[in-house]
Amino acid sequence: MKQDAIIRFEGVTKQYDGLVVLDDVSFEMEKGKFYTLLGPSGCGKTTILRLIAGFTEPTEGTIYFHGQPVNHVPANKRQVNTVFQDYALFPHLDVFENVAFGLRVKKMKETDIREKVAEALQFVNLKGYENRRIQEMSGGQRQRVAIARAIVNEPEVLLLDEPLSALDLKLRTEMQYELRELQRRLGITFIFVTHDQEEALAMSDQIFILHKGKIQQSGTPKDIYDEPVNRFVADFIGESNILPGRMVQDFLVEFAGKRFECVDGGFQPNEQVDVVIRPEDLEITAPERGKLRVQVDSQLFRGVHYEICGYDENGNEWLVHSTKKAEVGEEIGLYFEAEAIHVMRVKDDGDEK
Ligand SMILES: Nc1ncnc2c1ncn2[C@@H]1O[C@H](COP(=O)(O)OP(=O)(O)OP(=O)(O)O)[C@@H](O)[C@H]1O
């Protein structure tokens, strides 16, 4: 175990009425990092948060905080606070009293409460809003009140369950910066749940990708984007061209009816593989200069690039992001470096093939 692991799951399974929601999940989280649980609806993200918070217990396996088992430790005895999707603020109380709530429950002295609430509101840039009613606050401000209410308790871990999903895109992007910055300043562990892959890539130190009750991959945003371990991850994170292929030998892979040099090794000769090439790693050339020939089927202007879709001679679909324009019906060449080819073992990702 790492020295500063604050939370550890060991073989954690969670079932509801016989339905396996988490299946033998193990991981560690360190102090002071920004973690994101990412995955499609129903993959078990909220269940992990509920297990960490102590709202529910594992069916099997053990959860440790600082190396101590906590399966039976109640929620109010854990150094964990949660910011919920709907914020769960008290509409009849003003901002100050919403933030002070947990401290009053703990029967803290009034002077200490004033000091701590002021500090928490300062942290989320809401100084001066103490006497406002919740109804008079915007969506982004309510979000910040909810965060202040959680951090005022000085938790070791802050759980955030899709906290930005109610906000419009512009505010959401602003709050992404704010939350990330807040986490850095506070230095506490944030565990953030989202099903938005761009949000996860932008905010996290480490991402856990969940699917069908299993962690498919964990790593830094860059690791996961550059080196997805299976089809599910490659497809879920960013846009990808994913093709079935065969490893001829190390550093030589066959797909789309041709052989290409690549930088991946350690495979069995003739091993079946999946090949990923990101759309931005494809370059449009004259047909005779490309590694593949593609007939352009559609084109969309996306502001920073054109999104071009076409088919090669074998009927494989190709998505290309390019600053160069192409004409529908035109034959183009696609060039890519050996480094752009990412070869993955055909691993079971829980999906029916
Ligand atoms: N208390 C419960 N009783 C029975 N089934 C539950 C319960 N809580 C969750 N589930 C089921 O467990 C599965 C995982 O739920 P969970 O809320 O963890 O998913 P999620 O990844 O957070 O999804 P979403 O993004 O939609 O919130 C779902 O199929 C859900 O219906």
The ligand as a Gaussian input file, in Angstrom:
#p B3LYP/6-31G(d) Opt

LIG

0 1
 N      -30.630000       1.433000      -3.378000
 C      -30.636000       0.723000      -4.506000
 N      -31.423000      -0.373000      -4.658000
 C      -31.412000      -1.098000      -5.793000
 N      -30.641000      -0.804000      -6.881000
 C      -29.849000       0.265000      -6.801000
 C      -29.795000       1.089000      -5.626000
 N      -28.900000       2.085000      -5.842000
 C      -28.429000       1.890000      -7.095000
 N      -28.978000       0.821000      -7.676000
 C      -28.662000       0.287000      -9.021000
 O      -27.265000       0.131000      -9.106000
 C      -26.779000       0.484000     -10.396000
 C      -25.669000       1.519000     -10.277000
 O      -26.209000       2.703000      -9.735000
 P      -25.343000       4.012000      -9.477000
 O      -26.284000       5.057000      -8.939000
 O      -24.162000       3.676000      -8.674000
 O      -24.888000       4.374000     -10.964000
 P      -24.224000       5.696000     -11.535000
 O      -23.055000       5.250000     -12.296000
 O      -24.007000       6.684000     -10.449000
 O      -25.343000       6.191000     -12.541000
 P      -25.845000       7.686000     -12.911000
 O      -24.758000       8.298000     -13.737000
 O      -27.081000       7.398000     -13.708000
 O      -26.112000       8.397000     -11.625000
 C      -27.989000       0.950000     -11.187000
 O      -28.416000      -0.124000     -11.989000
 C      -28.997000       1.275000     -10.119000
 O      -30.306000       1.078000     -10.608000

